[in-house]
Amino acid sequence: MPVLTLPLGFLAAIGRAFLGLLQATGSLTIFGAHALMHVTVPPFYPGELMRQLMRIGYFSLPVVGMTALFTGGALALQIYAGGSRFNAEAVVPSIVAIGMVRELGPVLSGLMVAGRVGASIAAELGSMRVTEQIDALVTLSTNPMKYLVVPRVVAATLAMPVLTGIGDTIGVMGGYLVGTSRLGINPSNYIQNTVNYLTAGDITSSLVKGAVFGFIIALVGCYQGYHSARGAQGVAQATRNAVVTGSILILAANYLLTEVFFSA
């Protein structure tokens, strides 16, 4: 009997973790379905939507731009160093453009916004839950889902493709600056190779990924903050969970979307 105690306890712990994961997935799915259901049902709050567009989109431009700029430059250096081993330095412009637009641009933009916006949303709604402001909205006959969740989800879904497009452009520009000034690549050839190898499908996939990532970031942040436990510790846990869960879901969604767009 003692010999079986450890394996059974280990299996029980795995089972509890798996059931907890299923429960969290189901709760998040139902929460997202409710949010989508309220998007087209009045009343609407355009003022709140515009405020969230500014907070999520405009104020995220610096961090997304700086991340993309240095990533594009570093990518150009890495590709040049690897390509020089096979006398293939000419591939630097095309691979930088494809890599930034297809993968690094949307993913890094999503992860940076998840750290900045997802945590902010979770902390804000968690604080409102702790101080009973969400309960006060219900008392005032205001649906918290429509007033708090829907504007943030819609704003993030609309803002992230724009941020992703800007990040892609700045990332390609970072590769251009490093390639022409540091690696000695002809500027005209660099631009020509970028234009020749970058397709409309690459750009479309990048923008679609941005929209999906924005939806995930806002939805997870709202869910964690909306269901935050009482007290400062509960708000801190909700904030941490929003960033971790949002980042993991972004990476998982990126793989699935890449399969859809480029598996053929």
Secondary structure per residue as TSV (DSSP state, phi and psi in degrees):
chain	resnum	aa	ss	phi	psi
A	1	M	-	360.0	-45.9
A	2	P	H	-61.6	-28.2
A	3	V	H	-65.9	-31.5
A	4	L	H	-86.0	-9.1
A	5	T	H	-63.8	-47.1
A	6	L	H	-65.4	-49.6
A	7	P	H	-61.0	-41.7
A	8	L	H	-66.4	-40.9
A	9	G	H	-64.2	-38.1
A	10	F	H	-65.4	-44.0
A	11	L	H	-65.6	-36.9
A	12	A	H	-64.3	-39.6
A	13	A	H	-64.5	-41.0
A	14	I	H	-63.7	-41.4
A	15	G	H	-63.0	-42.4
A	16	R	H	-63.1	-42.2
A	17	A	H	-64.1	-41.2
A	18	F	H	-66.7	-42.5
A	19	L	H	-65.2	-38.2
A	20	G	H	-63.5	-39.1
A	21	L	H	-64.2	-42.7
A	22	L	H	-63.0	-41.1
A	23	Q	H	-64.5	-43.7
A	24	A	H	-64.8	-39.7
A	25	T	H	-64.0	-43.7
A	26	G	H	-64.0	-42.1
A	27	S	H	-63.9	-42.3
A	28	L	H	-65.7	-38.5
A	29	T	H	-64.8	-44.6
A	30	I	H	-64.3	-40.6
A	31	F	H	-61.9	-42.9
A	32	G	H	-66.0	-38.3
A	33	A	H	-63.7	-40.5
A	34	H	H	-64.2	-40.4
A	35	A	H	-63.1	-45.1
A	36	L	H	-64.8	-35.0
A	37	M	H	-66.5	-31.2
A	38	H	H	-86.8	-6.6
A	39	V	H	-64.2	-38.7
A	40	T	T	-100.5	5.1
A	41	V	S	-107.0	124.5
A	42	P	S	-67.9	162.0
A	43	P	-	-79.5	157.6
A	44	F	-	-110.3	156.8
A	45	Y	-	-128.3	77.5
A	46	P	H	-63.1	-33.1
A	47	G	H	-63.0	-43.0
A	48	E	H	-66.6	-36.4
A	49	L	H	-63.6	-44.8
A	50	M	H	-64.4	-38.4
A	51	R	H	-64.2	-39.9
A	52	Q	H	-71.4	-32.6
A	53	L	H	-61.9	-40.1
A	54	M	H	-66.3	-46.3
A	55	R	H	-67.5	-42.9
A	56	I	H	-83.1	-41.4
A	57	G	T	-89.8	-65.0
A	58	Y	G	-62.4	-45.9
A	59	F	G	-76.7	-6.6
A	60	S	G	-92.8	-6.8
A	61	L	H	-58.5	-44.5
A	62	P	H	-60.1	-47.4
A	63	V	H	-68.4	-38.0
A	64	V	H	-67.8	-42.5
A	65	G	H	-64.5	-44.9
A	66	M	H	-66.3	-40.6
A	67	T	H	-61.5	-45.6
A	68	A	H	-67.5	-38.7
A	69	L	H	-61.5	-50.5
A	70	F	H	-72.6	-31.2
A	71	T	H	-67.1	-43.4
A	72	G	H	-61.6	-42.0
A	73	G	H	-64.3	-45.2
A	74	A	H	-64.9	-37.6
A	75	L	H	-63.2	-40.5
A	76	A	H	-62.4	-42.6
A	77	L	H	-63.3	-43.9
A	78	Q	H	-65.5	-43.7
A	79	I	H	-66.9	-38.4
A	80	Y	H	-64.2	-42.6
A	81	A	H	-64.5	-39.8
A	82	G	H	-73.6	-41.2
A	83	G	H	-67.9	-28.6
A	84	S	G	-65.3	-22.3
A	85	R	G	-69.7	-22.8
A	86	F	G	-118.4	17.0
A	87	N	T	56.0	42.2
A	88	A	-	-123.8	41.4
A	89	E	G	-64.3	-22.2
A	90	A	G	-68.7	-13.6
A	91	V	G	-82.4	-4.3
A	92	V	H	-56.3	-52.4
A	93	P	H	-59.9	-44.4
A	94	S	H	-68.5	-41.3
A	95	I	H	-72.1	-37.2
A	96	V	H	-60.9	-46.3
A	97	A	H	-63.2	-48.7
A	98	I	H	-66.0	-43.6
A	99	G	H	-63.7	-42.0
A	100	M	I	-69.3	-45.0
A	101	V	I	-74.3	-43.2
A	102	R	I	-74.7	-43.6
A	103	E	I	-123.4	-64.5
A	104	L	I	-65.0	-38.4
A	105	G	H	-60.1	-60.0
A	106	P	H	-65.2	-39.5
A	107	V	H	-68.5	-48.3
A	108	L	H	-66.4	-38.2
A	109	S	H	-61.8	-43.8
A	110	G	H	-62.7	-43.5
A	111	L	H	-67.3	-39.8
A	112	M	H	-67.6	-41.5
A	113	V	H	-68.7	-34.6
A	114	A	I	-61.6	-41.2
A	115	G	I	-68.7	-35.1
A	116	R	I	-87.2	-53.5
A	117	V	I	-84.4	-43.7
A	118	G	I	-59.0	-44.0
A	119	A	H	-65.4	-39.9
A	120	S	H	-64.0	-44.1
A	121	I	H	-63.6	-45.2
A	122	A	H	-63.0	-42.3
A	123	A	H	-66.7	-40.0
A	124	E	H	-65.7	-50.6
A	125	L	H	-69.9	-33.1
A	126	G	H	-64.6	-40.8
A	127	S	H	-65.0	-37.9
A	128	M	H	-66.2	-35.5
A	129	R	H	-67.5	-41.9
A	130	V	H	-66.5	-41.4
A	131	T	T	-86.8	8.6
A	132	E	T	64.1	24.4
A	133	Q	H	-71.0	-33.4
A	134	I	H	-65.7	-40.4
A	135	D	H	-63.8	-34.3
A	136	A	H	-66.5	-36.0
A	137	L	H	-62.0	-41.6
A	138	V	H	-62.7	-39.8
A	139	T	H	-62.4	-33.4
A	140	L	T	-87.8	14.6
A	141	S	T	61.7	33.9
A	142	T	-	-111.2	124.8
A	143	N	-	-72.7	115.1
A	144	P	H	-61.3	-32.2
A	145	M	I	-62.8	-43.1
A	146	K	I	-75.3	-36.5
A	147	Y	I	-84.8	-33.3
A	148	L	I	-104.4	-43.2
A	149	V	I	-87.1	-51.2
A	150	V	H	-58.6	-47.7
A	151	P	H	-59.5	-37.1
A	152	R	H	-70.8	-40.9
A	153	V	H	-67.2	-45.8
A	154	V	H	-64.8	-42.8
A	155	A	H	-63.2	-43.8
A	156	A	H	-66.6	-38.7
A	157	T	H	-66.1	-34.1
A	158	L	H	-81.1	-35.1
A	159	A	H	-79.6	-34.1
A	160	M	H	-64.2	-39.3
A	161	P	H	-60.1	-36.7
A	162	V	H	-66.0	-46.5
A	163	L	H	-61.2	-39.5
A	164	T	H	-65.7	-43.7
A	165	G	H	-61.4	-42.3
A	166	I	H	-65.3	-42.4
A	167	G	H	-62.6	-40.6
A	168	D	H	-60.1	-46.1
A	169	T	H	-63.0	-45.5
A	170	I	H	-66.8	-37.1
A	171	G	H	-63.7	-44.0
A	172	V	H	-63.5	-37.9
A	173	M	H	-65.7	-37.3
A	174	G	H	-62.2	-42.0
A	175	G	H	-63.8	-37.7
A	176	Y	H	-63.1	-45.2
A	177	L	H	-62.5	-44.8
A	178	V	H	-69.2	-41.6
A	179	G	H	-64.2	-39.3
A	180	T	H	-84.8	-34.4
A	181	S	H	-93.5	-31.7
A	182	R	T	-102.9	-35.6
A	183	L	S	-103.5	-5.3
A	184	G	-	75.0	24.0
A	185	I	-	-80.3	138.7
A	186	N	-	-63.2	127.8
A	187	P	H	-57.3	-41.5
A	188	S	H	-65.4	-42.2
A	189	N	H	-65.1	-38.2
A	190	Y	H	-61.4	-48.9
A	191	I	H	-64.0	-41.4
A	192	Q	H	-64.1	-42.7
A	193	N	H	-66.5	-36.3
A	194	T	H	-63.4	-46.0
A	195	V	H	-67.2	-38.0
A	196	N	H	-68.7	-36.3
A	197	Y	H	-98.8	-10.5
A	198	L	-	-93.7	124.2
A	199	T	-	-107.2	166.9
A	200	A	H	-64.1	-32.8
A	201	G	H	-63.5	-36.0
A	202	D	H	-63.4	-44.1
A	203	I	H	-67.4	-42.3
A	204	T	H	-61.1	-45.4
A	205	S	H	-61.8	-37.0
A	206	S	H	-64.6	-44.1
A	207	L	H	-69.4	-38.0
A	208	V	H	-64.1	-43.3
A	209	K	H	-58.9	-42.4
A	210	G	H	-59.2	-43.4
A	211	A	H	-63.7	-43.7
A	212	V	H	-64.8	-42.7
A	213	F	H	-64.1	-39.7
A	214	G	H	-62.1	-42.4
A	215	F	H	-61.0	-43.7
A	216	I	H	-63.8	-44.8
A	217	I	H	-60.3	-50.7
A	218	A	H	-68.1	-40.7
A	219	L	H	-63.9	-46.4
A	220	V	H	-66.4	-42.3
A	221	G	H	-61.1	-45.0
A	222	C	H	-65.3	-41.5
A	223	Y	H	-62.9	-47.6
A	224	Q	H	-65.1	-42.0
A	225	G	H	-70.5	-39.4
A	226	Y	H	-64.2	-34.8
A	227	H	T	-105.4	26.2
A	228	S	-	-66.1	144.0
A	229	A	-	-74.3	163.0
A	230	R	S	-71.0	148.9
A	231	G	S	94.2	167.7
A	232	A	H	-64.2	-35.6
A	233	Q	H	-65.1	-36.8
A	234	G	H	-66.0	-39.6
A	235	V	H	-65.5	-41.7
A	236	A	H	-63.1	-41.3
A	237	Q	H	-66.0	-39.8
A	238	A	H	-63.4	-41.1
A	239	T	H	-63.9	-45.4
A	240	R	H	-63.5	-44.5
A	241	N	H	-63.7	-35.3
A	242	A	H	-63.1	-43.1
A	243	V	H	-70.3	-47.0
A	244	V	H	-66.0	-50.2
A	245	T	H	-64.0	-43.9
A	246	G	H	-60.8	-41.6
A	247	S	H	-65.4	-43.0
A	248	I	H	-64.7	-42.9
A	249	L	H	-66.2	-34.0
A	250	I	H	-63.1	-45.6
A	251	L	H	-65.5	-40.1
A	252	A	H	-66.0	-44.7
A	253	A	H	-64.8	-34.0
A	254	N	H	-62.9	-41.5
A	255	Y	H	-63.9	-45.6
A	256	L	H	-63.5	-42.9
A	257	L	H	-67.0	-35.9
A	258	T	H	-64.4	-39.4
A	259	E	H	-59.4	-42.8
A	260	V	H	-66.5	-43.9
A	261	F	H	-83.3	-35.0
A	262	F	H	-123.5	5.5
A	263	S	-	-66.5	-31.1
A	264	A	-	-69.7	360.0
